[in-house]
Amino acid sequence: MTMLDRMRRHRNWLKWSLVLLIVPFALYFLPDFLDDRTSAASASPKEVVASVEGRDVTAGQFQRRFQTQMQQYQQAYGGNINAQLLRQLGIEQQILQQMVDEQAALVEAERHDIIVSDEELRAQILSFPAFQENGQFIGDARYRQMLQMANPPLRTDEFEEQIRRSVAVEKLRGLDD
């Protein structure tokens, strides 16, 4: 008797054993698959969504970056893009990967003792066209006001830390050249 003959003869038994395997599998994995709350975009702001050698990426940081990215896409494409479409395109994973890569680069910059001085930070900020009027810096009060008007609003210390990290990563890349 062949294996196929045995399967035909015990078809009912096989059918029910298959059901007994599939149902628990579906009950266990399907809710997680359908539940979108497992993404970093819906986690609590302090929750750590990734960590690179002790440097954490929190859900709040991710959410701010995702919101900024979404606004950039909306400006570029006339508001025809929503958060759900970006999620379907895998933008969440790309943003999280960028943030992890940035943390890894910052760890490497620390290993190379790369430091961004306050003068370098200020020079970088002063070079942004958005903070200039007639080739001159717009002043600290308007600078802070512009950061508050950003969407999402930025605190001065957050923005400056972000620029400091960017400059450190650029310095690290300069070492490779």
Stockholm file with secondary structure:
# STOCKHOLM 1.0

chainA/1-177         MTMLDRMRRHRNWLKWSLVLLIVPFALYFLPDFLDDRTSAASASPKEVVASVEGRDVTAGQFQRRFQTQMQQYQQAYGGNINAQLLRQLGIEQQILQQMVDEQAALVEAERHDIIVSDEELRAQILSFPAFQENGQFIGDARYRQMLQMANPPLRTDEFEEQIRRSVAVEKLRGLDD
#=GR chainA/1-177 SS CCHHHHHHHTHHHHHHHHHHHHHHHHHHHHHHHHCGGGSGGGSCTTSEEEEETTEEEEHHHHHHHHHHHHHHHHHHTTTCCCHHHHHHTTHHHHHHHHHHHHHHHHHHHHHTTCCCCHHHHHHHHHTCGGGEETTEECCHHHHHHHHHHSSSCCCHHHHHHHHHHHHHHHHHHHHHC
#=GC SS_cons         CCHHHHHHHTHHHHHHHHHHHHHHHHHHHHHHHHCGGGSGGGSCTTSEEEEETTEEEEHHHHHHHHHHHHHHHHHHTTTCCCHHHHHHTTHHHHHHHHHHHHHHHHHHHHHTTCCCCHHHHHHHHHTCGGGEETTEECCHHHHHHHHHHSSSCCCHHHHHHHHHHHHHHHHHHHHHC
//
